Amino acid sequence: MGSKGEYVPLFETSRGKGRAIYKAFVASVFVGIVSILTYRATNIPAWEEDGFVGWIFCFAAELWFGFYWLLSQSLRWNPTYRRTFKNRLSQRFQDDELPGVDVFVCTADPNMEPPAMVANTVLSVMAYDYPPEKLSVYVSDDAASELTFYALLEASRFAKHWIPFCKQFMVEPRSPAAYFLSSSSSRDSVPAECFNSVKKLYEDMENRITFTTKLGRVPENTSSEHEGYLQWNKFSSKYDHHTILQTLIDGRDSNTKDIKGCSLPTLVYLAREKRPKHPHNFKAGAMNALIRVSSEISNGQVILNVDCDMYSNHSCSVRDALCFFLDEEKGHEIAFVQFPQGFENVTKNELYGSSLRVIYEMEFRGFDGYGGPLYIGTGCFHRRDTLCNRKFNKDTRIEWKMENDRNIKETASKLEERLKGLASCGYEENTQWGKQMGLKYGCPVEDVITGLLIQCQGWKSVYYNPTRKGFLGVVPTSLNDTLLQHKRWSEGVLQILLSKYSPLRYGVGRISLGLQLGYCTHCLWALNCFGTLYYSIVPSLYLLRGVSLFPQVSSPWLLPFAYVTICVNIYSVVEFLWCQGTILGWWNEQRMWLYKRTTSYLYASIDVILGLLGLSTTSFVVTNKVFDPDVSQRYKQEVMEFGTSIPMFTILATLALLNLFSLIWVVNKVLLTKDGLMLCKTMVLQILLCSLLVVINLPLYQALFLRKDKGNMPSSITTKSTFLALFICSCFVFLY
């Protein structure tokens, strides 16, 4: 409150400017889209003509593209911006009045998520600018890896040096790996002797973790140093083991101090029980086990969950989130605060479009204008009670100024033994966990559906994108990993659309229409594959037969096609540049837009259809965070990676070659036949479309025929795709 008792907000909200111009632009493009569809509807060829089938499917594809473009504008209609006032929070709440915060870090595979990386993420959140007695960190290790446990034990020892060092010199970022590699301005205030001493301690720790990881086991002389290693004496495999629960730092113990004599945050390691005949529900199951176990140890009223590759990049992120939760007027209606994902290894021109720049800078702000963004599974602060199925009540206020309900009567070992059952396979049987309690099961994107159901219970969420990113991680450095990641995402959101929790059905009356449309924009990602595949194949094939599917140069109907194409792409470029991207980055984004729609989205759609027919089951693929040096080097040079034989690459190569062969055919006819000029006039848009597809695929042609490095296209795919493309072209010319 202010000096005279008046309400002073802890955060402010502002709306985007210049919306009148934008709305006029949308209206003009809408007129162009209607004109295109009118042309299609009024100029349909006779059914016996050569181009009848192609025309009808062009009509269907353009109808879909027009609909989806208009739908996507809902996320640009009402952008919202947030600003916090942490100084007011400090004035209003003393440290002992702040709520407890439990941080959940999830890891699943030490071979794909290096233990050293997990340790750095854990150290970054342990070093938050927050009272240590109010902070607890829980690590869920779904691989039950002794290597990850070893890394965390090493991190718990180094934390006694690292945390006071960070707080004394206001270090940013607080991941030691990131800090010692950066040219952080906070280094200037650190005495060289102190800096070098802590750096040496970190390098020694990192070397020990790296050596042990490469060795593949914890040395016997090391495993005898901590009783926690005894838990692996009865260990069978990562899919068949008992619960392993170990308190590495007991923040409840007044004797647990850092080298400066200050308290340390609690650090807990959990590997929930797994048995072959019990479904473990992937990350959602891990999160739910953490919710239950933490409720008996620290019971923090706020839960932050981060992926093991997303370290904290700003020590004040907790206080930023609390500015929303603790605001006296609006905080009671906020269920979660979502920070965007930031990435430290994105190349200048974003080779694989992995930064999701436009989604985070534009679309999530649009979500926020309608009631809140998606929950994306990392970098998100939750109120614990909303994850435990508490419905919103506008008349209810939470008392944040209270002590944490920490169990201090039991020793750590007794508490661990008592709580193991909370993470057992059978605990959730005949309960509401995974249904009404915790994260929801049965979907590859358990985070999105959980956030949607929380919002459907009346809660709002907040999107906060500060100047200094709250969290930084890594993006895939190969095309294969990128496409697989997008396949999982698009499959998951399409499943939500077709489930009983669809925003179009379940969301009616529960969330705003704008939020429903926003969710549908993402839920329909996968279905874009069909129109894109058609446009990538059929217009080019019709060039081989000399059949036009678009207006000729002299026709006035050419204008709406030209206007919509030019305006939408100019707006796309401006939007990308406004989000601090580059022109070449935008071009790479268009290439990835094509590649994702013709492979990732296609596979996702097929899997969802097979799932509805009962012919496939949901799977969860962990994204690889271990990068081959050669692959990483080519990635830094922005050279695309094709060095694996996967079906997706066969599709991409076949489509690229099909368009190349079609363009060569039509160029040959234009140059060598007397009716070449007439062909250009009547089929100019088709020729331009085919040419554009060829140009956008130049890196793929290089990988097929010119490159000699290990990132080139495998010869088996080159042979197979060349044969398929020639076969399709020949069939269309001679057998159609």
N, C-alpha and C positions, 0 to 999 in steps of 0.2 A: 504494500500500500504506500501511497505518497505521504509526504510530511503532514498533511492535514487529514489523512484518512481516506482520501479519494483513491479510486482504483487506478493503478498503474500497471499496464500489461507487461508480461514477461516476454511476449513476442508480438510482432505486428505482421499483418497480411496486406499485400497490395496486389492489384490486378494489372495485367498486361495492357500496354498502350497501343494506339494505332489500330484498334480493332475495326473501325469503320472502313478503312482502306482495304483491310484484309477481307472483310465480309463482301465488299463490292467485287473483289477479285474472285472469291468463291462463287458469287452469283453469275459472273460472266463465264467462268469455266463450266458451271452447271448448264448454262444456255448452250454452250458448245457441245457438251455431252448429249443433251437432248437432241440437238441438230444431227449429231452422228447417228444416234439411234433412229431418228426419223428417216435419215437416208437409208439405213439398213432395212427398215420396215417397208419403205415405199419403192425400193428398187430390187426386190428379190427376183433373181433369175427364174425362168421357168424350170420346173422340177427335172425336166429331161436334159437341161443344159449342163455343160461340163462343170461349171462352178457353183451349182446349186448347193451341194452339201457343204462345200467350203464356206460359202456365203452365210449359211444358217449358223454354222459354228462360230464364224467371226462375229455374228450378231450376238450370240450367247456370251462369247468371251468379252466383248465390249460392254455388254449389259452388266456383267460381273465387275469388270474393272471400274466402270462408272459408279456402280453401287458402292464398291469398296473404297474408292477415293472419297466419295461423299461421307461415308461412315468414318473414315480416318480424320476428317475435318472436325469431328466432334471433340477430338483431343487438342485442337488448336483454337477452339472457340472462346475458351475462358481460362487462359494461363494464370497461375497464381504464384506469387513469390513470398517467401517467408524470411523474417529476420528476428534473431533472438537478442535478448538483453541479459547476458550472464552477470553483469555487474549488479543488476537489480535482484537477480536470484541470490547472489552472495549477501546482499544487504537484508534480504527478507528471511533467509534460512541460514542458521548456523550449521556447521558441519555435523553436529550430533542430531540435527533435526532432519537431515536429508534421508531419503529412503535408501534401503539396501539395494544393491545392484548385483545381479548374478549374470555372469558372462558365460555363454555356452560356445565352445569351439568344437566343431565336428570334423573328424577325419575318418577315412575309410580304407585306405590302402597305402602302406609305407612305400610300395614300389612306384606308385603314381603321385603320392603326396609325401615328399621327403621329410623325415622326422626333423631335420634342421629347420625347415620352413615352418613346421608346426610349432617348434620351440620359439621361433622369432615372433610368430603371431601371438602366442601366449604371453611372452614377455612384453609385447607392445600394449596389451590390454591390462596387464598387471600394473603397468606404470602410469595408468590414467591419473590425471589431476583430480583425485577424489579420495576421501578418507579411507585408508586401507581397511579399517575395521568394518566398513560398509560395503566392501568390494570382495566378491568371491568369483573365482574362475574355475569352470568345470570343463574338462576335455573328454569328449566321447570318442573312443577309439573303436570303431566297428570292425577293425581287423584284429583287435586284441593282440597287438604287436608288442613284443618285448622291446623292440627297437624304439618304438614311439615312447614307451614308458621310460626307457633309458634317457631319451632326449629330454623328456619333461623333468626327470630327476636332475639332470645336469642343469636345465634351465632354472629349477627351483633354487639351486645353489648359487648360480650366477645372479639371480634376482636380488640377492642380498647386497650386491654391489651395484647392479644396474639401476634399480629403482631409486635409491638415494642420489645416484649420479644424475639421473634425469631430472629429479625434482630440485636439486641444488642449482643446476645450470640451465633449467628450462629447456631441456633437449627436445627437439622435434626433427624428424619423427622418432617414435620411441620403440621401433623395431631396431634392434642393434645392427642387423645386417644392412638395413636401409640407411641407417644413420651413418655408419662408418663408410659406406659407399658414396654418400651424398656430399655435396658441398654446402651443407647447411650453415646458415648464418649464425646459428647458436654455437657453432664451434669457436667463434671469436672470443667468447667469454670463458672458455674452458682452458685452464692452464695446461700447457703441453704435457707436463709430467703426469697430471691426472688423466688426461685424454689417452695418453699412450698406455698407462697402466690398465685402464678399463678395457681398452682395445685389445691388449695382450690377453687379458682374462677371457674376453669373448672369443678371440681366435683360437685359444687353447680349447675352449669348450666346443666350438664348431668343428675343430679338427678331430676331437674325440668322437663326436657324434657322427661325422662323415666316415671316419675309419670304421666304427662299429657297424654303420649301415652297409658299407661295402663288404665287411666281413660276413654280414648276414646273421650274426648272433652276438649276444653280450658275452664278453670274455668271463671265464669262471672267476678270476680274481676280482672282477668288478661286481658280478652278480652276488657275491657273498657280502657286499658292503651294505645292502639294504634288504630287509625282510620281505619287501614287496615282490622280489623276484621269485620267492617261494610259490607264489600264486601260479606260476607257469609249470610247476612240477606235475600238475594234473591236467595240463593243457593238451588238447587233441589237435584241433585245427581252428582256423578263424571262423569256420562254420559250425563248430561243435566244441563248446567250452562253457564253463561255469562263469558266473559273474565275478569280475575282478574290480574291486573298488578300493582305491588307495588314496589317503590324504597325504599329499606331498608337502604341503605347508598348512598347518593348522592355525588359522587366524584367530580361533577362539582361545588359543593358548597364550597367555600373557608373556611367556618366556620366548615366544617366537619373534625375533627382532632382526632387522637388517644391521649392517655394519655401523650405522649411525645411532642404533638403539631405538629405532622407530618400528612400529608394527608393520607387518606384511599382510597382503591380501591372502585369503584362503585359496589353495590350489588343490583340486581334486581330479584324480584320473578314474575314468569309468569305462570298462568294457562290458557291456550288458551280456547276459547269458544268450547263447545261440545254440539251437539244436536243429538237426536236419529236417525234422518233421514239423517244425514250428515256423510260420512266416515271421520274418523280422521287420518287414515294412520299411526297409531302407532308412533314409535320413529321418523320416517322420517318426519311426519307431525309436531311433536314437534320441531325438529331441524329447519325446514323451518320457523316456526313461530318465533323462536329465531333469525334467520338470519335477518328477516325483522325488528323486533322490535329493535334489537341491532344496525342496520344500522342508525336508527334515534336518538339513544342516544349516543353511543360512536363511532360506525363505525370503530372499530379496523381493521387494514389491515390483521391481523393474527387472526385466530379463532382456539382455542383449545377446543376439546370436550372430556369430560370424563364421564363415567358412575358414578352414585352416590356412588358405592361401590369401586371406584378406586381412592384412595387418592394420592396426590402428595408425592412421597418419596424423591425427590431431588429438592431443591429450585432453582437450576440453569437450570432446564430443558428448560425453555423458552429461555434462552441464547444459550443453545445447539442447539435448533431448528433454532434460528436466524442465527447461523453460516452457515447454509445451505441456507437459504433464501437470506441473505445479501451478500453472496459471489459474488464479482463483475464479475467473469468469468462464473460461472456455476449456480449461484443462480436463474437467470431469467428463467430457464427451470424447476424448481422444484415446483410442485403443493402442495405436502403435505409431512410431515415428520412423519413417523409412529414409535412410540415406542412400544415395546412388552408389553403384559400384564404380570405383575408379581403377585405372590400370597403369602400372608403371612401365610396362614393356611394349606399349603400343608404338609402332613406327610412325614417323612423321606423317606419312600419307596413308596410314591405316590399311595395310595390305589386305587384310581379311575383314575389314569393316567391323572389328571386334569391340571397339570402344562404345558402341550403341549410343553414340553421341546425340543423335536427334531424339532418340527415345527418352534419354535422361534429361536433356535440356529443354525439350519441347513437350513431348507427350505426357511425361509424368507430372509436369506442371499443370497440364490440362486435366489429368485425373484429379489433382488436388483441388481444382476449382469446382468439382462436383461432389466432393465428400472424402477424397483421399486416394492415394496411389495404391497399386498392388503391393502385396508383401512378396518380396523377391528372394527371401530365404537367407539373406546375409545383410549385415549392416543395419539391422532393424532392432529398435528398442520397443519392447512390449510391456504393457501392464500385465503382471502375472495372472490376475483374476480373469482377464478377457481370454487368455489361453485355456482357462479352466471353465469355460462355458458360462461366464457371468454376462447376463444380458444388460443392455443399457437402460438406465432409469434416470431421467433428467432431474429428478428430485434428490438423487443420491449423490453425496459427496464423499470422497475418500479422504481419510485422515492420514496425510503423508508424514506428519511430524510425530513419529513413533519409533521406538527401538525395534531393531530386527528381532524376530523370534528365533534366535539362535539357541540351539541345544548345547548348553555348556556343562551339563551335569555328567555326561558320559565322556569317557576317553575316546580318542579317535578310533582306536582299534575296536572297541565295543560298538561304537556307532556304525562303523563300516560293516561289521558282522550282522548287525540288526537290519541294516538297510539294503543288503544284497538282494533280498526278496523283491524289492521294488523294481529291480531291473531283471527279474527272472522271466523266462519264456511264458510261464503260466499265469503271471500276475494279471494280465489284461483279459484273460478269458472271462466271458460273461460280464464284462464291464463296458462302460461307454467310452473308454480310451480309443482314440482313432475315429470315433463317430461324433460324439458330443463333447468329449474332453480332449484337450491337446490338439496336436496337428492331425489332419485328416489322412486316412489311409486310402490306398487304391488308385493313386494318381501320380505320374512321374513328376508333376509340379505340385507337390503337397503344400508348398508355401502359398502359391497363388490361391488355391481353393480354400485354404485356411483363412487367409486374409479376406476373401470374398464373404465367407460365412460369418466372420466377425462383423463385417460391415452390415450384413443382412440382419444382425441382431441390434442394429441401431447405433453402433459406434462409428466414429469418424477416424480417419487416419491422416497423417501429415507427411508431406514430402519436404525434406530439408536438404538443400544442395548448397553448402557453404562455399566460399571462395577457395578455402583450403579443404581439399577433399578429406572426408572423415575416415575413409578406408581405401586402401590401395591393394590390388592383387595382380595377378598375371592372366593374360589371355593366351589361348592356344597359339602355337607358332607354326602349325601346319594346317593345310586345307582340310585334311582328313578329320582332325580333331574338331575343327570349327564346324564342319558340316554335321558331324555326329552330335555335337552340343546343341545345334539348332534343331536337329531332328527330335531330340528329347523334349526341348521346350515346346515346339509347335505341336507335337503329339499330345503333350500334357494339357495344353490349353484347349485343344480341340476336344479332348475327352471331357473337359469341364463343360463345354458348350452343349455336348450331347448327353450329359448326365442329368440326374434329377436336380442338381444344384446349378443348372444353367442360369446365367444372369438374365436371360430372356424370359425364363419362367419363374424360377425361385426368387429372382431379384425384383419381380414386379411388386410394387407397394412397399418393398423393404429398402431399396436403394433408389437414388434418383435416376431419371431416364438418361441423363448425361453419363452417369457412371455405368449404366447398363451398356450404352453404346460404346463407351471406352473399353470395357472388358471385351465386348464382341469384336472390336478392332483387332485385339490380340488373339482372341480365340479363333478367329477365322484366318489366321496366318496360313495354315496348312492348305486350305482350300484354294489359295491363289495358285497352286501348282498347275491346276488343269488348264486355266486360261493361258498361263505363261507357256506351258508346254505346247499348246496349240499354236500360239503366235510364234514360237521358236521353230516350229516344224512346217506347218501347212502352207503359209504364205510363200515360203521359200520353195517348197515343192511345186506349187502352182506356177512358179516362174518357169519350171522345166516344160510345162505344157502351154505356156503363153496365155494363161488365163488370169485375168485381172480380178482382184477382190476389193479394190479400192477405187475411188474416183480418179479420172485422168486429169492431166494438168489443166485442160481448158474448162473443166467442170467447176461451177461455183461451190459444189459440195466438198471440194478440196479444202476450202477455207476453214470449216470447223475442225477437220482433222489436224490441219496445220496449227490452228490457234490453240487447241487443247494440248497438243504435244509440246509446242514451244513454251506456252505459259506454265504448264505443270513442271517442266524441266527447269525453266528459269527460276521458278519459285523454290524448287528443290535445291538448286545450287545456292540461292540466297540464304535459305534456311540453314544449309550445311555450313556456309561461311559464317553466318551469324552465331553458330554454335562453336566457333573457333576451329573449324576444319579447313582443309585446303582444297583447291580445285582438283588436284590429282587424287586426294582422299575421297572426294565426291565420286570421281570416276571409278575408283576401286569399289566404292560402296554400290554403284550400279552393277558392276560385274558380280559382286557377291549377292546382290539382290536376285540376279538371274540364276546363279549357281544354287543358291538356297532353295529357290522356288522350283527348280527342275530336279532336285535330288532330295534334300532334307525334307522339304514339305511333302513331296510325293511319297517318300517312304513313311512319313508320319501319317499321312492320310490312309495309306494302305494298311498300316498296322492298326489304326483305330477302327477301320472297317472290319478287319479280321477279328479284332477284339469284340466288336458288337456281334459278330457271328459265332463267337466262342472258339475261334481258331488260333488265337494267340493270347499271351498274357503280358502284363505290364513288366517292363524291365527298367533297371536304373544303371546308367553307364557313368562311371566316375571319369571326369575329364583329366587327362594326363597333365601333370605339372612338372614332370621330369623331361628336360629338353636335351636332345642330342646336340652336341656342339656344332656339327656340320649343318644341321637343320636350323639351329639358332643363328648361325652366321649368315645363311641365305635369307633368313627372315629379316635380319637387321639390314641386309642389302635390298630388301623388298623384292625378293625373287620367290615366286610361288612354288610351293612344295607339292609334288605329285608322286613322290617315290614309293607309293604302296599300291598294291593291286586290290582295289575294292570296287564293287559294282557301281557305286556312285560315279567313279571316274570314267567307267565305261559309258555311262549315260552322257556325261559332260562331253567326252571326246566324240561320241557319235553325233551329238547335236551340232557340235562345232564343225565337224567335217561335212555333215549334211549341208550346212549353210555355205561352207566354202565351195563345195562342188556345185551347188546351185548358182552361186555368184559367178564362178568361172564359166559355167554353161551360158548364163545370160550375157555376160560380157563378151563372150565369143560370138554370140548371135548378133549383138549390137554392132560389133566391129566388122564382122565378116558377111553379114547378110544385108540385102538392100532395104529390108523393112526394119532395120535396127533403130532408126530415129523414131518411127511410129511406136515401136516397143517401149522406148523410153517415155514417150508421152502418155501412153495408156497404162503403164505399170510403174510409174515413178515411185510411188509410196512403197510398193513391194520391194523394189530394187534398193531403196534407201534402208528399209527395215533389214533386209538380208545383209546389206553392207555394214550396217551398224552392229549386227550380231557377229559378223566376221571380225570387225575391228576390236570389239570388246573381248573377243576370244584370242587375241594375239599371244598372250602369255601361254595359252594352252597349246597353240600351234608350235610355239618354240619348244615346249616340253615334249611334244610328240615327235618332232623331226630335227631340231637343231641342238638342243642342250645335250651335254655329255656328262654332267655331274649326276650325283646320286638322287637328286631331286627331280630328274626328268620322268616322263611317263614310262612306266614299264612296257617293254616291247610286246608283251602279251596283250595289253590293253590297246596299244597302237594297232596291232594286227587285227584284233577283234573289232574295234570301232571302225577301222577303215573298211573292212568287209561289210559291216552292218550298214554303214552310210551309203556305200556303193549299191548294195542290194536294195535298200529302200528307194534310192533315187531311180534305179533301173526299173523296179516294179511300178513306180508311179508313172514313169514315162511310157513303158511298153505294155503294162498289164492293167492299168487303171481303166 
